[in-house]
Amino acid sequence: MATETKTAPITLTERALAEVKNIMQEKNVPAEYGLRVGVQGGGCSGMSYLLGFDKPKDADEVFHLDGVDLIMDKKHGMYVMGMEVDFQDGLNARGFTFNNPQAQSTCGCGSSFSA
């Protein structure tokens, strides 16, 4: 587990960070948990995004973002480098969105991509 301060390979917008903090408070997420961001196989384009609360594991890097620990498996860095996570709360859509410059193509619903 990384203990030194490093710059996270992804960014969370102010809206996304505020929503993560809100969820952590509403759901009473334990203090030792952080926000896990990564990728997993699946979806119509081959890979889908992973977003949830978890404890750090040995293969992870931990980045500190304004009161939230961002947890990421070191192997996922090449797929999400430069990605921005945002939160939309509008009439037509509500949820987290991913703007990933590493994605060569995305599916119509935006939840999976190919790299």
N, C-alpha and C positions, 0 to 999 in steps of 0.2 A: 504494500500500500504506500502510496506517495505521501510524504509528509512536508515536502518543500512546496513553496507557493509557485504555481505555474499558471500561465494564461490558458484558459479553457479553449479548446478547439471550436467550440460553438458558442453562440450568444443567445441569451433570452432577452426579449424586449421587456420594457417596464411592465406592460400589460401581462405578459406571460409570467414574469417573476411575481407580480402581485397575486395572480390567480394561484400559482403554486403555493405561496404562503397562506392564502385563504383556505385552500384545500387541506393543507397540513394542519391548520388550526381547527377547522370544522371536523375533520376526521380523526383528530387527536393522534397524528402520526408521531411515534416516539422520536425523541431528540437524536438518537443514534442512527436514524434513517436519513437518507438523502434522496434526491431525485435522480433516478437512473435514466440515462438517455443512451440509445444505441440503435442497432439494427438487428433484424432477425430474418431468416429465410421465410418467404411466403408472399402472398399478395399476387395480384395479376401481373406485376412487372418484375417479380423475382425477389425483392427485398421489401420489408416493411419496417417502419419505425417502432422502436421500443421506448415507452415512456411510463414510468411508474416509480413507486417508492420502494427502497430496498436498503440493505446494509452493504457497505463496501466489502468486496472479496479480495483475495490475494492478487488476482490479475487486473485489478481496477486501478484507475487513477482518480483522485478526488480533487475537485476544484471548488474553491469557495467563492460564491457569487452573492454578495449582499445578504448574508444570513441564511443562504441555502447551499448545502453541499451538493454539487453536481457530480454524480458517479458515472464513470464510463469505463467499459472494458478497453484496455489498451489496443486490442485488435480492431476495434470499431472506428478508430480515429481516421483512417484513410477514407472511410465512407461518409463521414460527417464533417470533415474539416471545412470550416467556414460557414457551416449551417446556422441559420437563425430560426429560433423557435418563437412564435408569436401566439397570441390568444385573441380570437375573434369572438365578439358577443353582439351579434346583430340579429335582425329579423329573419334572415335566410340561413344563417349558420352560427353555431356556437361551439367553440372548441379550440384546441391547439392546432396550429398550422406550422408546416416545415418548409423553409426556403433553403434548399440544398444545392449549392453550386456543383457538387460532385455527381448529382443525378444526371445521367445522360437522357433519360426519359422517365416520365411518370404516368401512372394510370389516370383514368378519367376522374376518379374520386379523390385522387391526391394522397392516398394513404400508402401507396407503394411506389417503388422506383427501381430502375436498373442503373448500375454503376459501371 
